[in-house]
Amino acid sequence: MKVAIIHEWLDGYAGSERVVEQMLELYPDADLFVLCDFMPAAERGFLRGKVPTTSFIQRLPRAQRWFRYYLGLMPLAVEQFDLSAYDLVLSSSHVVAKGAVTGPGTLHVSYVHSPMRYAWDLQHQYLRQAGLDRGIKGVLTRWLLGKMRAWDHASGARPDVILANSRWIAGRIAKTWRRESEVVHPPVDLDGFPFQAEKGGDYVIASRMVPYKRVDLVARAFRAMPDRRLVIAGDGPEMGRVREAVGDAPNIGIRGRVPQDELVRLLQSARAFVFAAEEDFGIAMVEAQACGTPLIAYRRGGASDIVRDGETGVLFPHQEEASLIEAVRRFEALSISPAACRANAERFSREEFRARFADAVARAQAARDAAP
């Protein structure tokens, strides 16, 4: 059986690349196709020595820095891959990979991290953050996103089987593409986050400082709870806003970007890990649970798949300070076992992902073979 794996682009090892890594574990002889490949040499180990086939975007002017600005060309680029010789095509998609063109003799299983967020429900948020919500550039961007929406909806019919990374994304797929999907949670490296039963007294949030992560909201909530200590780790363009939210609060410490070993120690010793973002899944939450650390998380997004409310953490319903403060108080009235948190994290291991992904592909193959 000839297998092809399609991924949008390679420029760093993050969540979607972890999925590709596990696909390659399952299908080590597969050929890899990407729109462009600018992965640093130090991070290429997960590719198992493979040299991906790239699209024409790889050769466009200043593509290494600007490839995201070629969004309007990406549908055309992914459609140019010749997949006629393959029996099985696996796509890892959050932009256009699921739109690859396959013939009737090829089974296409698409693992969807999300439909194109900035073309659908998050369009206005992205436009505001990019300063494109007004002016001629804003008009042109809205026109482009309209074209992308039409293509995204149409190409959502191309995969034979769609796997979603959370129930939240399955709902988004149903809304935007009118397709059913099966949830297969993404793989998490649990071995890198060892269990520790003993906990300290600090609440911890570790995050990139970008608007949707709502680190400023967490800071303001803990500023209103001076008897609880919060540690903030991470950096990014919103750091100024976060520092403003912290003000002179003596109970909040900002560590900035920390090395991986220090991050693990923070998660291991935290009283609870706080997460206020609406995330498609939220690998950081699973990593905290692997350390045996409870979660206090915003209910929307992937958190509702991860947190067992009242057993491994607490979910709060609104992205508001009062809602988070109430969640902290509810959490402190509970007795959550670190061992239960670690056991919960085991549901999201790399081994579990491979087993569920391989089973989904095998069932799709069997259904196709049984069809008249």
Phi and psi in degrees as a GROMACS rama.xvg file:
@    title "Ramachandran Plot"
@    xaxis  label "Phi"
@    yaxis  label "Psi"
@TYPE xy
-90.8661  129.78  LYS-2
-122.361  136.561  VAL-3
-120.64  140.518  ALA-4
-116.444  129.56  ILE-5
-117.57  129.92  ILE-6
-133.735  153.002  HIS-7
-67.011  -60.3695  GLU-8
-153.761  161.072  TRP-9
-122.258  110.681  LEU-10
-142.068  3.21975  ASP-11
178.86  159.36  GLY-12
-95.2662  102.829  TYR-13
-132.973  -157.282  ALA-14
-60.2965  -46.6538  GLY-15
-69.0794  -30.8734  SER-16
-68.8506  -27.9795  GLU-17
-65.2646  -33.2993  ARG-18
-68.1378  -44.7552  VAL-19
-59.5039  -40.3028  VAL-20
-57.4406  -43.1133  GLU-21
-73.937  -32.0652  GLN-22
-60.5145  -41.2316  MET-23
-69.8581  -29.7715  LEU-24
-64.0561  -40.1234  GLU-25
-75.8612  -35.6022  LEU-26
-129.253  73.1953  TYR-27
-65.4882  -19.0719  PRO-28
-93.9521  4.32546  ASP-29
-66.8004  149.76  ALA-30
-89.0421  144.807  ASP-31
-112.269  131.549  LEU-32
-122.006  132.795  PHE-33
-139.784  154.304  VAL-34
-65.2272  -40.3894  LEU-35
-156.906  153.369  CYS-36
-131.638  105.836  ASP-37
-127.968  32.2179  PHE-38
-67.8708  127.141  MET-39
-59.5713  147.306  PRO-40
-57.1096  -36.3184  ALA-41
-69.6018  -15.8002  ALA-42
-111.108  9.9286  GLU-43
-88.1217  0.511982  ARG-44
-57.6872  -36.047  GLY-45
-68.0494  -12.8774  PHE-46
-80.5663  -5.20636  LEU-47
57.3169  36.3729  ARG-48
79.4239  2.21343  GLY-49
-72.9813  142.018  LYS-50
-106.823  109.345  VAL-51
-68.6501  151.822  PRO-52
-79.5769  126.89  THR-53
-109.125  166.785  THR-54
-96.8089  -178.789  SER-55
-64.4419  -18.097  PHE-56
-62.4681  -30.3394  ILE-57
-55.1258  -31.0087  GLN-58
-103.907  5.80626  ARG-59
-76.2259  158.545  LEU-60
-56.5341  131.421  PRO-61
51.8095  35.2149  ARG-62
-61.2083  -33.1434  ALA-63
-60.342  -36.1961  GLN-64
-92.7075  -32.6622  ARG-65
-111.293  11.1328  TRP-66
-58.9694  -29.3126  PHE-67
-66.6141  -25.3557  ARG-68
-73.8688  -10.2236  TYR-69
-92.6828  26.7247  TYR-70
-53.0536  -42.3741  LEU-71
-63.2186  -20.0904  GLY-72
-94.7702  -9.89491  LEU-73
-65.3267  -39.5686  MET-74
-57.3434  -44.8281  PRO-75
-61.425  -41.6339  LEU-76
-62.704  -45.5096  ALA-77
-70.2979  -27.5442  VAL-78
-74.8466  -13.6011  GLU-79
-84.5412  -11.6059  GLN-80
-66.6642  128.322  PHE-81
-87.2852  105.96  ASP-82
-110.712  16.8068  LEU-83
-66.1624  -22.3049  SER-84
-89.0237  0.38038  ALA-85
-103.112  142.563  TYR-86
-84.4917  -32.7695  ASP-87
-136.667  128.078  LEU-88
-117.356  127.858  VAL-89
-114.691  124.578  LEU-90
-115.499  142.481  SER-91
-111.454  105.78  SER-92
-125.772  128.415  SER-93
-132.381  -0.27348  HIS-94
-134.031  -73.6921  VAL-95
-132.016  -6.41564  VAL-96
-58.6133  -34.0933  ALA-97
-68.0323  -11.3531  LYS-98
-88.6308  8.55029  GLY-99
-59.3941  144.723  ALA-100
-93.7265  123.967  VAL-101
-126.861  156.628  THR-102
-90.2923  176.609  GLY-103
-66.0304  -19.1706  PRO-104
-90.2311  2.19732  GLY-105
-113.522  130.566  THR-106
-88.7695  125.907  LEU-107
-114.108  114.973  HIS-108
-111.079  119.795  VAL-109
-109.67  123.946  SER-110
-93.2467  114.367  TYR-111
-105.612  117.005  VAL-112
-74.9464  -33.7204  HIS-113
-178.843  147.089  SER-114
-59.0872  167.077  PRO-115
-61.9073  95.5438  MET-116
-54.864  -47.5718  ARG-117
-74.7298  -5.99869  TYR-118
-98.2826  -12.8631  ALA-119
-117.019  -116.831  TRP-120
-69.1519  -21.896  ASP-121
-101.243  14.378  LEU-122
-56.2893  -50.2743  GLN-123
-66.37  -36.1765  HIS-124
-63.9414  -45.75  GLN-125
-63.7991  -41.3306  TYR-126
-62.7493  -42.8051  LEU-127
-63.3293  -45.283  ARG-128
-65.0745  -32.062  GLN-129
-89.1653  -0.142706  ALA-130
68.9061  29.177  GLY-131
-114.777  25.3722  LEU-132
-90.759  7.68401  ASP-133
-157.546  168.863  ARG-134
81.5257  176.559  GLY-135
-64.745  -37.2576  ILE-136
-62.8788  -37.2428  LYS-137
-65.1451  -40.4644  GLY-138
-62.9173  -46.0889  VAL-139
-64.1448  -38.6269  LEU-140
-66.2216  -40.718  THR-141
-64.0588  -38.2299  ARG-142
-62.8663  -45.3897  TRP-143
-62.0527  -43.6943  LEU-144
-65.8511  -31.4842  LEU-145
-63.1317  -43.3788  GLY-146
-62.7024  -41.3728  LYS-147
-66.2817  -36.8947  MET-148
-60.5044  -45.5013  ARG-149
-61.6722  -43.6035  ALA-150
-67.5381  -41.1599  TRP-151
-62.4991  -42.7433  ASP-152
-64.8519  -45.7432  HIS-153
-64.4811  -43.5409  ALA-154
-75.2683  -12.3694  SER-155
-63.8621  -15.0786  GLY-156
-84.6054  -9.27913  ALA-157
-75.5462  -42.4754  ARG-158
-65.5577  145.943  PRO-159
-75.2701  -35.5285  ASP-160
-136.797  137.031  VAL-161
-117.45  128.948  ILE-162
-110.177  129.39  LEU-163
-103.885  148.12  ALA-164
-83.4368  -6.14002  ASN-165
-163.782  167.269  SER-166
-64.0081  -32.391  ARG-167
-61.9179  -44.3575  TRP-168
-71.6121  -34.5258  ILE-169
-59.2665  -39.2725  ALA-170
-66.165  -39.8923  GLY-171
-65.8344  -38.6353  ARG-172
-62.7454  -44.4943  ILE-173
-61.7486  -37.7142  ALA-174
-73.066  -43.1136  LYS-175
-89.4385  -37.7377  THR-176
-108.033  -10.1488  TRP-177
57.7729  43.1568  ARG-178
-122.572  147.6  ARG-179
-85.2698  151.382  GLU-180
-145.313  159.772  SER-181
-107.679  136.938  GLU-182
-84.8773  123.486  VAL-183
-129.414  107.841  VAL-184
-65.7927  146.893  HIS-185
-67.7298  159.848  PRO-186
-79.6055  141.708  PRO-187
-126.644  135.124  VAL-188
-78.6444  87.4769  ASP-189
-69.7637  -28.2368  LEU-190
-63.3414  -26.7896  ASP-191
-78.3506  -3.30002  GLY-192
-132.894  78.6369  PHE-193
-64.5226  149.772  PRO-194
-70.383  141.351  PHE-195
-143.284  122.346  GLN-196
-79.0764  -32.89  ALA-197
-79.1497  129.257  GLU-198
-118.629  151.156  LYS-199
-92.4738  -160.786  GLY-200
-105.825  -3.01741  GLY-201
-88.3201  137.348  ASP-202
-82.4009  147.615  TYR-203
-132.301  138.074  VAL-204
-128.535  128.561  ILE-205
-126.231  121.307  ALA-206
-164.457  156.318  SER-207
-68.1067  140.806  ARG-208
-88.2139  81.6398  MET-209
-126.398  158.373  VAL-210
-55.5448  -45.293  PRO-211
-71.1297  -14.6238  TYR-212
-71.5021  -20.5677  LYS-213
56.3149  40.5368  ARG-214
-65.8015  -32.4121  VAL-215
-62.1021  -36.9373  ASP-216
-63.2382  -43.4841  LEU-217
-62.4591  -42.2692  VAL-218
-61.8804  -44.4785  ALA-219
-64.9571  -38.9071  ARG-220
-62.5108  -43.2571  ALA-221
-76.0956  -24.5946  PHE-222
-63.4205  -30.4973  ARG-223
-82.608  -3.23858  ALA-224
-123.651  72.6063  MET-225
-64.8779  -12.4752  PRO-226
-89.7204  0.375942  ASP-227
-114.406  140.289  ARG-228
-101.501  136.219  ARG-229
-120.606  136.145  LEU-230
-113.152  127.418  VAL-231
-110.499  122.498  ILE-232
-119.362  141.281  ALA-233
128.994  174.084  GLY-234
-153.419  169.691  ASP-235
152.629  -177.613  GLY-236
-64.6174  -18.9323  PRO-237
-91.9783  8.69462  GLU-238
-59.3362  -38.8387  MET-239
-60.0037  -42.427  GLY-240
-66.8774  -36.7238  ARG-241
-66.1444  -44.6441  VAL-242
-60.8988  -37.495  ARG-243
-64.3556  -39.7911  GLU-244
-67.0556  -35.9202  ALA-245
-68.9155  -41.5461  VAL-246
59.2193  -133.375  GLY-247
-104.284  23.0633  ASP-248
-62.5715  118.823  ALA-249
-74.3693  -13.0081  PRO-250
-92.4326  3.7242  ASN-251
-121.224  124.586  ILE-252
-112.477  135.303  GLY-253
-107.25  117.676  ILE-254
-92.3336  -19.5765  ARG-255
72.5976  -161.22  GLY-256
-71.1475  131.029  ARG-257
-119.529  150.356  VAL-258
-65.2153  161.933  PRO-259
-58.5592  -41.7375  GLN-260
-65.1287  -35.3496  ASP-261
-71.3163  -37.1398  GLU-262
-59.7367  -44.5138  LEU-263
-60.9414  -42.4773  VAL-264
-63.8166  -38.8239  ARG-265
-61.2075  -44.9246  LEU-266
-67.6421  -38.3629  LEU-267
-64.7593  -36.8489  GLN-268
-97.0041  -4.31944  SER-269
-67.341  144.192  ALA-270
-66.4271  -40.0556  ARG-271
-160.294  153.2  ALA-272
-100.051  127.518  PHE-273
-102.441  134.51  VAL-274
-141.203  113.19  PHE-275
-111.105  6.24719  ALA-276
-88.7571  156.225  ALA-277
-92.9455  100.668  GLU-278
-112.57  147.556  GLU-279
-58.1451  -43.1774  ASP-280
-134.231  -75.6174  PHE-281
111.341  67.8633  GLY-282
-60.1581  -34.1235  ILE-283
-59.1831  -32.787  ALA-284
-66.8107  -40.24  MET-285
-66.5281  -39.3916  VAL-286
-60.9861  -40.135  GLU-287
-64.9296  -42.6656  ALA-288
-63.0138  -36.3816  GLN-289
-60.2704  -32.5346  ALA-290
-76.5029  -3.38287  CYS-291
86.6754  18.4627  GLY-292
-102.876  128.836  THR-293
-65.8432  162.47  PRO-294
-117.66  144.658  LEU-295
-122.914  107.304  ILE-296
-135.76  152.063  ALA-297
-66.954  133.646  TYR-298
-65.883  -32.1048  ARG-299
-75.8895  154.366  ARG-300
86.481  -157.182  GLY-301
-68.7781  -15.3873  GLY-302
-57.495  -33.5125  ALA-303
-69.8445  -20.2831  SER-304
-80.9623  -28.4595  ASP-305
-91.8593  -48.9312  ILE-306
-82.4454  128.375  VAL-307
-93.9798  98.7397  ARG-308
-58.1455  123.221  ASP-309
89.9754  -15.3319  GLY-310
-111.316  -42.5314  GLU-311
-122.3  7.28789  THR-312
163.889  -167.691  GLY-313
-134.588  136.293  VAL-314
-104.031  138.703  LEU-315
-115.11  143.436  PHE-316
-84.3355  -19.058  PRO-317
-131.027  142.906  HIS-318
-79.7738  66.8834  GLN-319
-138.574  150.518  GLU-320
-59.3299  -43.9065  GLU-321
-61.9284  -38.4554  ALA-322
-66.4002  -40.6985  SER-323
-68.5264  -41.5515  LEU-324
-60.4036  -43.2605  ILE-325
-63.4533  -36.9863  GLU-326
-65.4239  -39.4866  ALA-327
-62.018  -43.3963  VAL-328
-66.0826  -38.7192  ARG-329
-66.5199  -39.2992  ARG-330
-61.0182  -42.3454  PHE-331
-69.4762  -17.3979  GLU-332
-86.1748  -7.29313  ALA-333
-97.7087  166.594  LEU-334
-124.151  95.7525  SER-335
-99.4482  129.12  ILE-336
-81.2238  126.915  SER-337
-56.9494  -35.9111  PRO-338
-63.523  -36.4286  ALA-339
-66.374  -35.1082  ALA-340
-65.0088  -45.0856  CYS-341
-64.0928  -42.8583  ARG-342
-61.728  -36.7416  ALA-343
-64.0698  -39.7029  ASN-344
-64.3601  -28.9821  ALA-345
-60.672  -20.2766  GLU-346
-65.0037  -17.1205  ARG-347
-115.002  21.7256  PHE-348
-69.5438  163.605  SER-349
-63.6378  -37.4988  ARG-350
-64.4102  -40.3479  GLU-351
-65.1905  -40.7499  GLU-352
-60.5354  -48.2539  PHE-353
-60.6204  -41.334  ARG-354
-63.626  -45.7454  ALA-355
-72.0274  -37.0303  ARG-356
-66.7948  -47.1476  PHE-357
-62.2683  -38.2466  ALA-358
-64.5904  -41.7723  ASP-359
-63.1929  -42.0811  ALA-360
-65.1722  -43.3408  VAL-361
-62.5257  -40.7021  ALA-362
-66.4208  -37.3608  ARG-363
-66.248  -40.0091  ALA-364
-65.0568  -42.6688  GLN-365
-63.5001  -41.109  ALA-366
-65.1199  -40.7425  ALA-367
-65.1967  -43.1867  ARG-368
-66.4904  -28.9885  ASP-369
-83.8716  -14.4997  ALA-370
-69.824  145.634  ALA-371
